[in-house]
Amino acid sequence: MAYVIGDDCIACGTCIDECPVGAISEGEKYSIDPDACTECGTCASVCPNEAIALPE
């Protein structure tokens, strides 16, 4: 399962530069392309708001 970005996202951009496969798209709230996400967790580890997680 791909990581998802929750409502706590502040669109700071930190995760975009960290994603090794470019799966994160900018917007009012950022989003992760589930087909491109490799579930490496790098984005979640750098998110200052802990807004990125695996779905429950």
PDB file of N, CA, C and O in Angstrom, chain B, residues numbered from 101:
ATOM      1  N   MET B 101       0.821  -1.193   0.000  1.00  0.00           N
ATOM      2  CA  MET B 101       0.000   0.000   0.000  1.00  0.00           C
ATOM      3  C   MET B 101       0.862   1.252   0.000  1.00  0.00           C
ATOM      4  O   MET B 101       1.861   1.326   0.715  1.00  0.00           O
ATOM      5  N   ALA B 102       0.480   2.215  -0.788  1.00  0.00           N
ATOM      6  CA  ALA B 102       1.228   3.458  -0.900  1.00  0.00           C
ATOM      7  C   ALA B 102       0.959   4.366   0.295  1.00  0.00           C
ATOM      8  O   ALA B 102      -0.106   4.310   0.910  1.00  0.00           O
ATOM      9  N   TYR B 103       1.932   5.190   0.605  1.00  0.00           N
ATOM     10  CA  TYR B 103       1.747   6.204   1.637  1.00  0.00           C
ATOM     11  C   TYR B 103       0.702   7.210   1.171  1.00  0.00           C
ATOM     12  O   TYR B 103       0.501   7.391  -0.030  1.00  0.00           O
ATOM     13  N   VAL B 104       0.038   7.860   2.118  1.00  0.00           N
ATOM     14  CA  VAL B 104      -0.932   8.912   1.818  1.00  0.00           C
ATOM     15  C   VAL B 104      -0.596  10.139   2.654  1.00  0.00           C
ATOM     16  O   VAL B 104       0.006  10.043   3.723  1.00  0.00           O
ATOM     17  N   ILE B 105      -1.001  11.293   2.137  1.00  0.00           N
ATOM     18  CA  ILE B 105      -0.780  12.558   2.843  1.00  0.00           C
ATOM     19  C   ILE B 105      -2.112  13.002   3.423  1.00  0.00           C
ATOM     20  O   ILE B 105      -3.095  13.158   2.699  1.00  0.00           O
ATOM     21  N   GLY B 106      -2.135  13.202   4.730  1.00  0.00           N
ATOM     22  CA  GLY B 106      -3.365  13.557   5.432  1.00  0.00           C
ATOM     23  C   GLY B 106      -3.624  15.049   5.508  1.00  0.00           C
ATOM     24  O   GLY B 106      -2.887  15.857   4.943  1.00  0.00           O
ATOM     25  N   ASP B 107      -4.675  15.391   6.212  1.00  0.00           N
ATOM     26  CA  ASP B 107      -5.123  16.776   6.332  1.00  0.00           C
ATOM     27  C   ASP B 107      -4.154  17.677   7.094  1.00  0.00           C
ATOM     28  O   ASP B 107      -4.284  18.900   7.035  1.00  0.00           O
ATOM     29  N   ASP B 108      -3.198  17.107   7.801  1.00  0.00           N
ATOM     30  CA  ASP B 108      -2.225  17.915   8.531  1.00  0.00           C
ATOM     31  C   ASP B 108      -1.141  18.498   7.632  1.00  0.00           C
ATOM     32  O   ASP B 108      -0.275  19.235   8.103  1.00  0.00           O
ATOM     33  N   CYS B 109      -1.182  18.173   6.343  1.00  0.00           N
ATOM     34  CA  CYS B 109      -0.192  18.678   5.389  1.00  0.00           C
ATOM     35  C   CYS B 109      -0.274  20.201   5.313  1.00  0.00           C
ATOM     36  O   CYS B 109      -1.353  20.772   5.151  1.00  0.00           O
ATOM     37  N   ILE B 110       0.893  20.848   5.434  1.00  0.00           N
ATOM     38  CA  ILE B 110       0.955  22.312   5.341  1.00  0.00           C
ATOM     39  C   ILE B 110       1.593  22.759   4.023  1.00  0.00           C
ATOM     40  O   ILE B 110       1.896  23.939   3.848  1.00  0.00           O
ATOM     41  N   ALA B 111       1.795  21.818   3.100  1.00  0.00           N
ATOM     42  CA  ALA B 111       2.362  22.104   1.776  1.00  0.00           C
ATOM     43  C   ALA B 111       3.704  22.829   1.872  1.00  0.00           C
ATOM     44  O   ALA B 111       3.947  23.806   1.163  1.00  0.00           O
ATOM     45  N   CYS B 112       4.566  22.337   2.755  1.00  0.00           N
ATOM     46  CA  CYS B 112       5.875  22.974   2.944  1.00  0.00           C
ATOM     47  C   CYS B 112       6.881  22.580   1.866  1.00  0.00           C
ATOM     48  O   CYS B 112       7.858  23.294   1.637  1.00  0.00           O
ATOM     49  N   GLY B 113       6.645  21.431   1.193  1.00  0.00           N
ATOM     50  CA  GLY B 113       7.523  21.002   0.119  1.00  0.00           C
ATOM     51  C   GLY B 113       8.673  20.104   0.531  1.00  0.00           C
ATOM     52  O   GLY B 113       9.419  19.633  -0.328  1.00  0.00           O
ATOM     53  N   THR B 114       8.832  19.859   1.797  1.00  0.00           N
ATOM     54  CA  THR B 114       9.948  19.041   2.270  1.00  0.00           C
ATOM     55  C   THR B 114       9.930  17.650   1.653  1.00  0.00           C
ATOM     56  O   THR B 114      10.978  17.133   1.265  1.00  0.00           O
ATOM     57  N   CYS B 115       8.778  17.050   1.558  1.00  0.00           N
ATOM     58  CA  CYS B 115       8.666  15.670   1.075  1.00  0.00           C
ATOM     59  C   CYS B 115       8.974  15.524  -0.410  1.00  0.00           C
ATOM     60  O   CYS B 115       9.494  14.493  -0.836  1.00  0.00           O
ATOM     61  N   ILE B 116       8.662  16.533  -1.191  1.00  0.00           N
ATOM     62  CA  ILE B 116       8.854  16.439  -2.643  1.00  0.00           C
ATOM     63  C   ILE B 116      10.305  16.171  -3.000  1.00  0.00           C
ATOM     64  O   ILE B 116      10.594  15.300  -3.821  1.00  0.00           O
ATOM     65  N   ASP B 117      11.215  16.908  -2.393  1.00  0.00           N
ATOM     66  CA  ASP B 117      12.636  16.744  -2.698  1.00  0.00           C
ATOM     67  C   ASP B 117      13.182  15.413  -2.199  1.00  0.00           C
ATOM     68  O   ASP B 117      14.191  14.932  -2.715  1.00  0.00           O
ATOM     69  N   GLU B 118      12.542  14.814  -1.215  1.00  0.00           N
ATOM     70  CA  GLU B 118      13.024  13.563  -0.641  1.00  0.00           C
ATOM     71  C   GLU B 118      12.533  12.322  -1.375  1.00  0.00           C
ATOM     72  O   GLU B 118      13.152  11.264  -1.260  1.00  0.00           O
ATOM     73  N   CYS B 119      11.446  12.421  -2.122  1.00  0.00           N
ATOM     74  CA  CYS B 119      10.885  11.240  -2.790  1.00  0.00           C
ATOM     75  C   CYS B 119      11.808  10.802  -3.934  1.00  0.00           C
ATOM     76  O   CYS B 119      12.004  11.554  -4.889  1.00  0.00           O
ATOM     77  N   PRO B 120      12.375   9.593  -3.844  1.00  0.00           N
ATOM     78  CA  PRO B 120      13.320   9.154  -4.870  1.00  0.00           C
ATOM     79  C   PRO B 120      12.675   8.817  -6.217  1.00  0.00           C
ATOM     80  O   PRO B 120      13.380   8.706  -7.221  1.00  0.00           O
ATOM     81  N   VAL B 121      11.350   8.654  -6.256  1.00  0.00           N
ATOM     82  CA  VAL B 121      10.697   8.299  -7.519  1.00  0.00           C
ATOM     83  C   VAL B 121       9.762   9.394  -8.027  1.00  0.00           C
ATOM     84  O   VAL B 121       9.073   9.194  -9.028  1.00  0.00           O
ATOM     85  N   GLY B 122       9.726  10.536  -7.365  1.00  0.00           N
ATOM     86  CA  GLY B 122       8.908  11.654  -7.820  1.00  0.00           C
ATOM     87  C   GLY B 122       7.415  11.387  -7.756  1.00  0.00           C
ATOM     88  O   GLY B 122       6.667  11.841  -8.622  1.00  0.00           O
ATOM     89  N   ALA B 123       6.973  10.656  -6.740  1.00  0.00           N
ATOM     90  CA  ALA B 123       5.561  10.269  -6.641  1.00  0.00           C
ATOM     91  C   ALA B 123       4.676  11.334  -5.997  1.00  0.00           C
ATOM     92  O   ALA B 123       3.457  11.172  -5.955  1.00  0.00           O
ATOM     93  N   ILE B 124       5.263  12.415  -5.498  1.00  0.00           N
ATOM     94  CA  ILE B 124       4.495  13.428  -4.782  1.00  0.00           C
ATOM     95  C   ILE B 124       4.216  14.619  -5.688  1.00  0.00           C
ATOM     96  O   ILE B 124       5.111  15.137  -6.355  1.00  0.00           O
ATOM     97  N   SER B 125       2.953  15.043  -5.697  1.00  0.00           N
ATOM     98  CA  SER B 125       2.524  16.185  -6.507  1.00  0.00           C
ATOM     99  C   SER B 125       2.140  17.344  -5.608  1.00  0.00           C
ATOM    100  O   SER B 125       1.566  17.157  -4.535  1.00  0.00           O
ATOM    101  N   GLU B 126       2.470  18.561  -6.070  1.00  0.00           N
ATOM    102  CA  GLU B 126       2.127  19.766  -5.325  1.00  0.00           C
ATOM    103  C   GLU B 126       0.659  20.111  -5.509  1.00  0.00           C
ATOM    104  O   GLU B 126       0.017  19.684  -6.469  1.00  0.00           O
ATOM    105  N   GLY B 127       0.149  20.886  -4.579  1.00  0.00           N
ATOM    106  CA  GLY B 127      -1.213  21.366  -4.622  1.00  0.00           C
ATOM    107  C   GLY B 127      -1.524  22.030  -3.299  1.00  0.00           C
ATOM    108  O   GLY B 127      -0.638  22.191  -2.460  1.00  0.00           O
ATOM    109  N   GLU B 128      -2.775  22.417  -3.104  1.00  0.00           N
ATOM    110  CA  GLU B 128      -3.158  22.989  -1.813  1.00  0.00           C
ATOM    111  C   GLU B 128      -2.812  22.008  -0.706  1.00  0.00           C
ATOM    112  O   GLU B 128      -2.286  22.382   0.342  1.00  0.00           O
ATOM    113  N   LYS B 129      -3.117  20.754  -0.961  1.00  0.00           N
ATOM    114  CA  LYS B 129      -2.668  19.641  -0.127  1.00  0.00           C
ATOM    115  C   LYS B 129      -1.917  18.720  -1.074  1.00  0.00           C
ATOM    116  O   LYS B 129      -2.444  18.363  -2.128  1.00  0.00           O
ATOM    117  N   TYR B 130      -0.710  18.331  -0.725  1.00  0.00           N
ATOM    118  CA  TYR B 130       0.074  17.478  -1.602  1.00  0.00           C
ATOM    119  C   TYR B 130      -0.550  16.092  -1.687  1.00  0.00           C
ATOM    120  O   TYR B 130      -1.332  15.700  -0.821  1.00  0.00           O
ATOM    121  N   SER B 131      -0.196  15.349  -2.742  1.00  0.00           N
ATOM    122  CA  SER B 131      -0.725  13.995  -2.898  1.00  0.00           C
ATOM    123  C   SER B 131       0.375  13.072  -3.400  1.00  0.00           C
ATOM    124  O   SER B 131       1.357  13.513  -3.998  1.00  0.00           O
ATOM    125  N   ILE B 132       0.188  11.784  -3.144  1.00  0.00           N
ATOM    126  CA  ILE B 132       1.148  10.769  -3.557  1.00  0.00           C
ATOM    127  C   ILE B 132       0.479   9.861  -4.579  1.00  0.00           C
ATOM    128  O   ILE B 132      -0.616   9.351  -4.342  1.00  0.00           O
ATOM    129  N   ASP B 133       1.136   9.663  -5.710  1.00  0.00           N
ATOM    130  CA  ASP B 133       0.637   8.761  -6.746  1.00  0.00           C
ATOM    131  C   ASP B 133       0.832   7.330  -6.251  1.00  0.00           C
ATOM    132  O   ASP B 133       1.968   6.876  -6.115  1.00  0.00           O
ATOM    133  N   PRO B 134      -0.258   6.618  -5.980  1.00  0.00           N
ATOM    134  CA  PRO B 134      -0.120   5.264  -5.427  1.00  0.00           C
ATOM    135  C   PRO B 134       0.550   4.276  -6.380  1.00  0.00           C
ATOM    136  O   PRO B 134       1.110   3.275  -5.935  1.00  0.00           O
ATOM    137  N   ASP B 135       0.498   4.544  -7.675  1.00  0.00           N
ATOM    138  CA  ASP B 135       1.141   3.654  -8.634  1.00  0.00           C
ATOM    139  C   ASP B 135       2.650   3.863  -8.694  1.00  0.00           C
ATOM    140  O   ASP B 135       3.391   2.963  -9.090  1.00  0.00           O
ATOM    141  N   ALA B 136       3.100   5.045  -8.304  1.00  0.00           N
ATOM    142  CA  ALA B 136       4.527   5.345  -8.351  1.00  0.00           C
ATOM    143  C   ALA B 136       5.220   5.143  -7.002  1.00  0.00           C
ATOM    144  O   ALA B 136       6.428   4.908  -6.955  1.00  0.00           O
ATOM    145  N   CYS B 137       4.472   5.234  -5.922  1.00  0.00           N
ATOM    146  CA  CYS B 137       5.039   5.107  -4.572  1.00  0.00           C
ATOM    147  C   CYS B 137       5.643   3.720  -4.372  1.00  0.00           C
ATOM    148  O   CYS B 137       5.006   2.706  -4.660  1.00  0.00           O
ATOM    149  N   THR B 138       6.878   3.687  -3.876  1.00  0.00           N
ATOM    150  CA  THR B 138       7.565   2.419  -3.614  1.00  0.00           C
ATOM    151  C   THR B 138       7.530   2.042  -2.137  1.00  0.00           C
ATOM    152  O   THR B 138       8.150   1.060  -1.729  1.00  0.00           O
ATOM    153  N   GLU B 139       6.808   2.817  -1.340  1.00  0.00           N
ATOM    154  CA  GLU B 139       6.652   2.569   0.096  1.00  0.00           C
ATOM    155  C   GLU B 139       7.978   2.595   0.850  1.00  0.00           C
ATOM    156  O   GLU B 139       8.163   1.854   1.815  1.00  0.00           O
ATOM    157  N   CYS B 140       8.896   3.448   0.409  1.00  0.00           N
ATOM    158  CA  CYS B 140      10.192   3.524   1.074  1.00  0.00           C
ATOM    159  C   CYS B 140      10.117   4.258   2.410  1.00  0.00           C
ATOM    160  O   CYS B 140      10.937   4.021   3.298  1.00  0.00           O
ATOM    161  N   GLY B 141       9.124   5.158   2.555  1.00  0.00           N
ATOM    162  CA  GLY B 141       8.938   5.866   3.817  1.00  0.00           C
ATOM    163  C   GLY B 141       9.786   7.102   4.001  1.00  0.00           C
ATOM    164  O   GLY B 141       9.717   7.749   5.047  1.00  0.00           O
ATOM    165  N   THR B 142      10.583   7.442   3.012  1.00  0.00           N
ATOM    166  CA  THR B 142      11.446   8.620   3.132  1.00  0.00           C
ATOM    167  C   THR B 142      10.627   9.883   3.349  1.00  0.00           C
ATOM    168  O   THR B 142      10.987  10.722   4.175  1.00  0.00           O
ATOM    169  N   CYS B 143       9.539  10.023   2.622  1.00  0.00           N
ATOM    170  CA  CYS B 143       8.700  11.216   2.754  1.00  0.00           C
ATOM    171  C   CYS B 143       8.130  11.342   4.169  1.00  0.00           C
ATOM    172  O   CYS B 143       8.108  12.431   4.741  1.00  0.00           O
ATOM    173  N   ALA B 144       7.677  10.233   4.718  1.00  0.00           N
ATOM    174  CA  ALA B 144       7.094  10.243   6.061  1.00  0.00           C
ATOM    175  C   ALA B 144       8.138  10.613   7.109  1.00  0.00           C
ATOM    176  O   ALA B 144       7.824  11.274   8.099  1.00  0.00           O
ATOM    177  N   SER B 145       9.368  10.190   6.892  1.00  0.00           N
ATOM    178  CA  SER B 145      10.410  10.453   7.887  1.00  0.00           C
ATOM    179  C   SER B 145      10.834  11.919   7.929  1.00  0.00           C
ATOM    180  O   SER B 145      11.388  12.363   8.934  1.00  0.00           O
ATOM    181  N   VAL B 146      10.585  12.684   6.859  1.00  0.00           N
ATOM    182  CA  VAL B 146      10.997  14.092   6.848  1.00  0.00           C
ATOM    183  C   VAL B 146       9.838  15.066   7.061  1.00  0.00           C
ATOM    184  O   VAL B 146      10.068  16.267   7.205  1.00  0.00           O
ATOM    185  N   CYS B 147       8.610  14.576   7.083  1.00  0.00           N
ATOM    186  CA  CYS B 147       7.445  15.460   7.218  1.00  0.00           C
ATOM    187  C   CYS B 147       7.411  16.097   8.606  1.00  0.00           C
ATOM    188  O   CYS B 147       7.346  15.385   9.608  1.00  0.00           O
ATOM    189  N   PRO B 148       7.455  17.437   8.676  1.00  0.00           N
ATOM    190  CA  PRO B 148       7.480  18.102   9.985  1.00  0.00           C
ATOM    191  C   PRO B 148       6.153  18.012  10.740  1.00  0.00           C
ATOM    192  O   PRO B 148       6.120  18.223  11.952  1.00  0.00           O
ATOM    193  N   ASN B 149       5.068  17.703  10.044  1.00  0.00           N
ATOM    194  CA  ASN B 149       3.757  17.610  10.697  1.00  0.00           C
ATOM    195  C   ASN B 149       3.264  16.176  10.869  1.00  0.00           C
ATOM    196  O   ASN B 149       2.147  15.940  11.327  1.00  0.00           O
ATOM    197  N   GLU B 150       4.110  15.231  10.497  1.00  0.00           N
ATOM    198  CA  GLU B 150       3.725  13.817  10.555  1.00  0.00           C
ATOM    199  C   GLU B 150       2.426  13.573   9.813  1.00  0.00           C
ATOM    200  O   GLU B 150       1.567  12.821  10.273  1.00  0.00           O
ATOM    201  N   ALA B 151       2.289  14.219   8.654  1.00  0.00           N
ATOM    202  CA  ALA B 151       1.063  14.139   7.857  1.00  0.00           C
ATOM    203  C   ALA B 151       1.077  12.995   6.855  1.00  0.00           C
ATOM    204  O   ALA B 151       0.083  12.766   6.166  1.00  0.00           O
ATOM    205  N   ILE B 152       2.187  12.275   6.763  1.00  0.00           N
ATOM    206  CA  ILE B 152       2.324  11.196   5.785  1.00  0.00           C
ATOM    207  C   ILE B 152       2.405   9.865   6.512  1.00  0.00           C
ATOM    208  O   ILE B 152       3.212   9.687   7.425  1.00  0.00           O
ATOM    209  N   ALA B 153       1.557   8.934   6.094  1.00  0.00           N
ATOM    210  CA  ALA B 153       1.548   7.618   6.747  1.00  0.00           C
ATOM    211  C   ALA B 153       0.978   6.574   5.795  1.00  0.00           C
ATOM    212  O   ALA B 153       0.390   6.899   4.763  1.00  0.00           O
ATOM    213  N   LEU B 154       1.166   5.333   6.164  1.00  0.00           N
ATOM    214  CA  LEU B 154       0.492   4.249   5.446  1.00  0.00           C
ATOM    215  C   LEU B 154      -0.966   4.249   5.872  1.00  0.00           C
ATOM    216  O   LEU B 154      -1.266   4.511   7.036  1.00  0.00           O
ATOM    217  N   PRO B 155      -1.876   3.961   4.953  1.00  0.00           N
ATOM    218  CA  PRO B 155      -3.295   3.941   5.329  1.00  0.00           C
ATOM    219  C   PRO B 155      -3.582   2.832   6.333  1.00  0.00           C
ATOM    220  O   PRO B 155      -2.927   1.789   6.342  1.00  0.00           O
ATOM    221  N   GLU B 156      -4.561   3.079   7.163  1.00  0.00           N
ATOM    222  CA  GLU B 156      -4.923   2.093   8.191  1.00  0.00           C
ATOM    223  C   GLU B 156      -5.736   0.979   7.624  1.00  0.00           C
ATOM    224  O   GLU B 156      -6.124   0.065   8.352  1.00  0.00           O
TER     225      GLU B 156
END
